């Protein structure tokens, strides 16, 4: 409908210019007594310049419309390309299955149907159990740490691709609705990842872990204790993996 209105407007615009040219020609011919003398030179001197100007204006308007039409076609192809790339990203994330240790499956009644798009239910239950053990003074939480490390590692393998996609969306000249649609699709796809990062940053959900050497570390949200290799220094999974990189980028670009 928008395109039809545009075509009608352009057609009317050109018609108005032609009518103005005809009226102006008639007025000048009348003032120069053409209709009484029918002097061909008078006709040529008046009509030819006006007709030339009208032809140039119509030609220019046609070029502008062709350019705008080409830009709309390129924009349509570009947004379809981005949608295709996001679907490819979705397929890659969904195809990466999360390996839930058997003990967690049995004790927490977890299924095998988790991937890098929908992993939060399993993540939440395993983290809840780990935190409960920490708060009860247990020290050996290696099994939990390695689970969270493995999940974060698998997700981080896609960071470069996700960052490239985000930056290209922001740099592309989409209109507000198109950009918003792409942004919503990407945010929905990364919902679980964004949520586990947001909890610690915005909800101040904190706890503390103390190891066998009486070293303590404070953690936020859904983070987990971790010992960096090879220094064997106490840190957290999120810090070691720079797991909030995409979250921080989307925050900076006001996408979330």
Secondary structure by P-SEA (a helix, b strand, c coil): caaaaaaaaaaaaaaaaaaaaaaaaaaaaaaacccccccaaaaaacaaaaaaaaaaaaaaaaaaaaaaaaaaaaaaaaaaaaaaaaaaaaaaaaaccccccaaaaaaacccccccccccaaaaaaaaaaaaaaaaaccccaaaaaaaaaaaaaaaacaaaaaaaaaaaaaaccccaaaaaaaaaaaaaaaaaaaaaaaaaacccbbbbbbccccbbbbbcccbbbbbccccccccccccccccaaaaaaaaaaccc
